[in-house]
Amino acid sequence: MGKTGASKPRLPTNILACLSEDNIADILLRLPAKSVLRCRLVCKAWRSITTDPNFLSQHARLRPADVVLYTYQYLDTPYYTDWDDEPHFTDIGLDVVPVSSDEAAGRRHIMRYPKMRDWFLLASSDGVLLFKKHEEVFVLCNPTTRLWAELPRLPRADKNSRSLSDREYAFYLDTASGEYKLLCRGNLTTTGTWCILSTGASEPRQLDMHAAEAAGITELVPSLRKAAAIHVNLHGRLHWPPHQGSVTGQTEMVVFDMSLETLHLMAAPPRTTDKMTKLFDMDGMLVAADFGKPKHIDLWYLEDYDARRWQLRHRVATPCELGYAMPHIVPRTLVSVAAAGDREGNIMLGNGGGLVVYNTTNKTVKNIESVATSRNSVVVSRHVFKESLVQGPGFVAAAQFSVDLSLVHF
């Protein structure tokens, strides 16, 4: 044939013609967001599929959970100097690592922003990050689409009042409207005005919380600023971490019904450490990770949501660095504690001492070496991120955004 060696087999050029639109959509749904964006350039048919709102919503639901890491960008050195108490870092980079710990799949960078008082990461929900900027400005960023939104601003009775007079409690996606919402209160008093800030609204909307205030429930809701206070969205409700109940030896949780917009209490695991437990969603099941034990982490599963029946399924042995039952450790240490699960039975747990992945099927524990060493400029955050290509109401490109984004980079 005049050629040496075997020729590389080629796929038939019309192989895609054998696939239906549903087949192609099913394949594209399994791709990461960046690949989906590239596929839009292949042809008009693929662009039509990958821009359909139903496709985007389903794609977002199928994306795996990633744990967010803070990577500090230092001016000189990450080590402390003799003449200053603080390291000289200027920017914070946000990286994410898959819960599966498949480092080959990649820890990836999503954005970088200045380490300043007016860029404070409050929460993450359904592919969007919530920052508080300049004390009265709430900025939303979707790092996948690089679109931005601003929530309505809370009115102030005193223009000289400081940010701590506002308190943020929950950040979530309202799937019915497609709006991102922030549950907050105007001040720290018992009768403070509760309201909802929405991406699709121009002004705050007040809530009637008199019944919950009379029952003392509002004072039990932890602020987003508190370390272990990341809530979990499940079954149309937001669930906050357990706290000690009125009965000794029993714990309870505050729950917010997103449809009724009311607060109530529900039973938590019977034996968990007060203020040292984090919640996460494990493939549609609520799980509580108790970090209050010295050499292990207890994993409680809410097996029957309606009956409020919890069961201790796993006890994960961890390196000594992950133990928190020590006198000098305070609850706010959970600010750098990760707890997240995926559909494959993997659970990522960790803190400033490192990260481990526990497989619930094989009952094995694996260290994530990339963040298992101290003083490597990487800090485990409490946030979980799931990329989303959905464009909600109120989101615009950086060029059309009213807030200065010159110091933010992707």
N, C-alpha and C positions, 0 to 999 in steps of 0.2 A: 504493500500500500504506500510505500515511500515514506512512512513515518515510523519512528521507533517508540516503543512503549505503548501502553494502553491509553486510549483516549478517554477523557473524563465524560461519563454519561451525563446527558442533559435531560432536564424535565421537559415534557411536552409543553409547547408554548400556550396551548389551550387548556392547561390543567385547571386553571381557575374557572373556566367556563363550565366545568363539571360540578362546581360548588354552587349551592343556592345562596341567596343573600343572607338567609338565616345561618347557614354554615359559616360564611365569612364573618358575620357579626359575632358568632360564638368564639371563633378563633381570636378575633381582635379584642374581645372582652378579657382575654387572659393575658394580654400584653401590659407592660408598665405604661404609665402615662406618656413618657417621652416617646416611646415607640408608637403609641396611638397617634400622637401629633405628627410624626413622620409619615405615617400611613395615609394621612389626609392628602399628602402630595402625590400619591400614586395615581389616582384617577378620581373622576367626579363621583363615581358610585361609592368608593370607599370614603370619600369626604362626606357624602350624604349620610352614610352609616354612622361614622364617628362623630358627627355633630348633632345627631338626633338626641333630644333631651332624655328619652327613655334609655338609650344606650349609655349616655353619660351617667345617669343615676345608677344603673345596674353596674357599670364599670367601677364607680366609686364604692359601692357596697362590697364588691369582690376584692378590692385592694387589701393586702395584708397590713397589719398594724406594725409600725416601726417605733422604736424608742428614740426619743430626741436626746442628743448629746450637745452640751455646750463646749465649744473649742475656743479657747482664749487666744487672741492674736496679740502677742506681746511686742512692746516697743523695743525693749532691749533684751531682757532675760526673764524667764518665768520664775526665777528664784528671788527670794527676799534679799534686800540689801541691808547693809549696816545702818544706813542713814534714813531708812523709810520703813514703815510698817506694811506698806501695800505693794504688791507687784505692779509693774507698769504695763498694763494691758490697755489697748485702745478699742478693739473691736471684739464682738462675740460672733463666732461662726456657729451656725446650727447645722449639725450633721444628724443623720438618722441611720440606725442599724436595725436590720430585720429581727423580729422576735425569734425567728428560726436560728439565728446566729450564723447563717450561711454567709460567711464573710467573702466568699467567692462571688456571691450575688452582689455583694458590695455595700459597705457603708458609704453613703453618698452625702454630698454637701447640698443644702437647699437654699441657704441665704446667709448674709452677714450684715450686721447692723452695729452702730456705735455703742460702746459701753458707757451709757449716759443715763442719768436719772429719768430723762424723758423718753427712754425706749425700754419699757419694762414688759417682758413677756408674761402675760397673765394666764393664758389658757390656749388650748388647741382643740378644735372640734371639726370633724368631717372635712379635713383638708385645709382649714383656715386657721391662721394664728391670730390671736387677739393681743394687741399691745396697748398699753396705756402711755400716752405721750402728753407732756406738758400738763399733767395732773387732771385736766378736764377733757382731754381729747382721747377717744377710743378709736384706734386704727386697726383695721382688719386687712390681712394679707393672705392671698393664696399663692404660695411660692411656686406651685406647679404651673398655673396659668399666668402668674405675675400680675394679677389684677388686685386692686385695692378698693376699700370702702371705708366710710367713716360712720360711726353711730351718732344718733342725735345727742346733743350735749345737754347735760342736766342743768336746770336753772339754779342759780345761787342767790340766796337771800343776802349774803354778805360777800361782796366781790373779793374781800381779803381773806376769806376762809381757805383752809388748806385742803389738800387732797384726801387726807384721812377722814374728812367729814363725809366722803362718799365711800360706799362699800360695795364691792362686786361679789356676787355669790355663785352665779352659774352662767356659762356661755354654751349655747347649743344651737343646733339647726332645727328649725321647724319644718319638717318634711312636707306638711300640707301646703305651706305658703312659699317654701324655698328660701325663707328669710333666716338670717342668723340673728339670734337674740341674746341680750344680756340682762339677766335678772339682777337688780341692784336696789340699793336703799340710799336715800339722800343724805342721811346722817346717822350717827351712832346711837341715838336715843331710842328708847323702846317704841316710841310712836313715830319713828322716822317714816317718811313716805317711800313705799315700795313701788317700783315701776319696772317696765320693760322697755329697753332700747332695741329697736329693730332696724335692719338695713333697709327695709322698705318703707320706713316712716320718717317724717321730718321732725317729730317731737316725741318726747318720752310719753308713755302711756301708763297712767297710775293703776295700781292693783289694790283691791280691797283685801287686806290681810288682818282685819280686826279679829276674826275668829282665831286665827293662828297666834296672834299676839296675846289674846286673852288666855290661850292655853299654854303660853310660854314656849311655843315651838320656834318662833322666829329667832329667839335668843340662842337656839341650839344649832342654827345653820352656820357652818364655818365659812369664812371668807375665802375667796380665791387666793388671797395673799398668804393664807396659812399653808404650811407645807403639805400636809396630808389631805387637803381639802378637795382634791380633784374628784369631781362627781362622775357618775357613770350613767349614760343614757340607755335605757332598756325598757321595752314594753310601754313606750310613751311616757315614761317617768324618769326623772333625774334622782339618783341615789347618792347620798353623801356617806363618807366613812362612818363606821359605828362609833358610838360614845357610850359612856356608862349610863345605864337607865336608872329609873327611880327605884327599882328593886336591886338590892345588892347582889352582885354576881351575874347580872343580866345586862346585855347591851341592846341598844336600839339605834335605828337610823332615821334621819329626816329624809322625806321623799317629796318631790315637787311634781304634781300632775301637770304636764305641759298643755293638755287640752283644757282642763278646768282652771288651771293656774291657781292651784291651792296647795298648801303644805299639810302633810300629815306624818305620823310616825309609823314605823313598822319594825318588826322584830329583826334583830341582827344575830350573828352567830352567838351561841350561849357563852362561849369562853374565848374572848379575844382581849388583847391588851388595849386599854383605853388610850385613844389618840395615837396609837402606833400601828394602825391597820389601814391598808389601802385596798380599794375596790378596783376590779377590772372586769371586762366582758370577755368570757371564754366561749366563743362560738354560740352566742345567744344565751349564755348562762352567767349569772352574777357570781363572782368569786371574790372572797376576802382573803388577802394575804396579811398575816399577822407577823410583823417584824419585831415584836416585843420579846422574843425568846433569844437566849444567848447563842445557841449553836444550831438553830434550825428555824425555818419559816413554816408556819402552819397555813395550809390552804383549805379554806372552808367554801363549800359549794352550796348555793341555794337550789336544792334539787326540786322543790315544789314551791313555785312562786306564790300561788294562791294560798297554800297552807302555811307559808313562811317556814318551811322545814329546811334547816341547814344540816350539812354533814361534813365532818372533817375527813377528807379523802386522802390528802397527802401531807407528809411531814418531810420537808426538804432540808437535808443537811447542807450547811453552807460553810465557806471559809470563815474564820474567826472575825475577819474584817467586816462581815455583813451582820454580825450580831449587834443588837441594840439594847439588850437588857443590862445596861450598865448605869451606875448612879449619875455619871457626869453627862449622859446623853439626854437631851431634851427633845420633846416631840417635834420641834421645828426642824430637827435634823432630817426629817423625812422630805425636806425640800429637794434632796438629791437622791430620792429613792424611786426606782422604776419597778412597775408591776404591770405586765401585759401578756396576753395570750393570743394564739392564732388557731386556725382551723385544723392544724396538723398535730395538735396536742402538745405544742411547745409553750412554755411559760418562761418569760425573761424576768429575772429578779436581780436587783442590785442597788448599789449606792456608791458613795465616793470611794469605797474600797475596791470596787470592781463590779462586773456583771457575770451572772451565771444563767444558763439556760437549762431548765428542767423539762425532760420529756415525760409526760404523764403515762405514756404507753410502756416505754422501756424502763422508766424510773431511774434515768441516768441524769447526771449533772455535768455540764460542760462549762468551763471557764471561757470568757471572751477575752483573749489575750490583749487585744488592742487597747482596752481600757482597764486592764487589771493591775497596772502599775501606778504608783503614786507620783504626783508632780509631773505629769505628762501633758499638762495644759488641757486635759479633757475632764469634764465634770458630767456625771449622769444627771439628767433632769427628771422631773416627775411627769413630763408630758409624753403623750402618745400621738403619733401623726399618721394619718392615712391620706395618701394623695387623692385629689379629686379634680376632675376637669369640668365639673359643673360650674356654670356662671350664674350666681344668684343675683337677685335684684340689687341695684345700687353699686355694683362693682364696675370699676373703670380701669383703664390703663394708667400707668404712672404719669404719663404726659398730661392727662386730664384730671389728675388728682389734686386736691386743694392743699395737701400737706407736703412740706418739703421732704423729698426722698433722696436728696443728693448723696447722703451718706450711707444709703442702703444698697447692697450689691447682691447679685445672684451668681 
